Amino acid sequence: MDIDSSGFLVIKTKYGVADIDTAAEMYMQTNVYPFLQKYDPFKYFPYPSLVEKQMESNPVYRIHKKNNQIIRDYYGIESFD
């Protein structure tokens, strides 16, 4: 079994879906989004100015709540699909 086949088998077994994007979103909903915290520059070090300017001018992801779920919208480059 090659790496692609074994990866899709794990996704199908663990998440019950065949689509990798759906599985990734399911993972994010349970393992990442619940732990996100608003950035507080008084609690953490301030972002370096270069990173801060990039985040303001070109956010790749925007996260918002919809139907009581946290949704991640991608605003980066176009995919190759």
SVG drawing of the C-alpha trace seen along z (x, -y; Angstrom):
<svg xmlns="http://www.w3.org/2000/svg" viewBox="-27 -48 36 50">
<polyline fill="none" stroke="black" stroke-width="0.4" points="0.0,0.0 1.5,-3.4 1.5,-6.4 -1.5,-8.1 -3.7,-5.0 -2.7,-4.4 -3.4,-8.1 -6.9,-8.0 -7.6,-4.7 -6.7,-6.4 -8.9,-9.4 -11.8,-7.1 -11.4,-5.0 -10.9,-7.9 -13.3,-10.4 -15.7,-8.3 -15.2,-10.5 -13.2,-10.1 -12.5,-13.9 -9.3,-15.1 -10.6,-18.7 -13.7,-17.6 -11.5,-15.4 -9.2,-18.4 -12.1,-20.6 -13.4,-18.0 -10.0,-17.8 -9.8,-21.6 -13.3,-21.8 -12.3,-19.4 -8.6,-19.9 -7.7,-23.5 -10.7,-25.9 -11.8,-25.3 -8.4,-26.3 -8.0,-29.5 -7.6,-32.7 -7.7,-36.3 -4.3,-37.7 -3.5,-40.0 -0.3,-42.1 -0.3,-42.9 -0.3,-39.2 2.1,-38.1 4.9,-39.9 3.7,-42.2 3.9,-41.0 7.0,-42.2 5.8,-45.1 6.5,-43.2 4.3,-40.3 1.6,-42.7 1.6,-44.6 1.3,-41.4 -1.5,-40.1 -3.5,-43.3 -2.9,-43.6 -3.2,-40.0 -5.0,-37.7 -4.9,-34.2 -7.7,-32.8 -10.6,-34.5 -12.3,-32.7 -15.9,-33.4 -18.8,-31.8 -21.7,-30.4 -24.6,-28.3 -22.7,-27.9 -19.6,-26.5 -16.3,-28.2 -15.7,-28.4 -12.4,-29.0 -12.6,-30.7 -9.6,-30.7 -8.6,-33.9 -5.2,-32.9 -4.0,-31.9 -6.1,-29.9 -5.7,-26.1 -4.5,-23.9 -7.7,-21.8"/>
</svg>
